[in-house]
Structures are given as C-alpha cells and as structure tokens.
Amino acid sequence: MYAVFRTGGKQYRVEAGDRLRVEKVPGNVGDPVVFEEVLLLAGEELSLGKPLVRGAKVEAKIVEQGLGPKLVIFKFRRRKNYRRKTGHRQPFTALEIIHIVSDGIVS
C-alpha cells in the first residue's frame, strides 16, 4: 500500500518504512508526526481524494532535523563595482514513515 500526501507545498509518494526529506516540520528527533492531507491511497484498490481522501493519514517519526547544502548567491553588476555574495542553507526534516492509516485500517 502506498499514499501520496502533501506537506510544505510539495507532494510525496510513500510506503510504510520509507525515509524521506521534507520541508521543515516543527518537532524534535523521535517525535511522531501525522500528515492528514492525503491525496491518494493505493493498495488493492485506488482511493483518489477530491481533493483529500477522507479518514486517511500518514504517520511518521522525525529522524533528523538539519540544514541542506550551502547555496551561494552572487549578485554582480559589471562596471559598477557592485558585488554581493551571500549563502543559504535550506532547513529540512528527515522522516521515517511508520504506517499509513485508512478508515482505521493500518498498513
């Protein structure tokens, strides 16, 4: 069984036991997280939400809170002596999917 859920403006396809990185979710390492914006459930039969699947949720555990790789932002205007160099590290949350729940049925 797999599910497609939405968090942080993105959609993720997951199965029980998967590990993935999503946009930062508040919480500490080891805390459980529940995502209730499930867009699709598939197993023996397909359940497509309009827009969400009623009674479905994805339960996960926070494995890591961290920062992604550094991105360098360099602004430059020729002949104007204008240079700006900054960096950015996007925060992320690593999750481990525990199970997918659909109307009380756990997989």
Secondary structure, 3 states (H helix, E strand, C coil): CEEEEEECCEEEEEECCCEEEEECCCCCCCCEEEECCEEEEECCCEEECCCCCCCEEEEEEEEEEEECCCEEEEEEECCCCEEEEEEECCEEEEEEEEEEEECCEEC
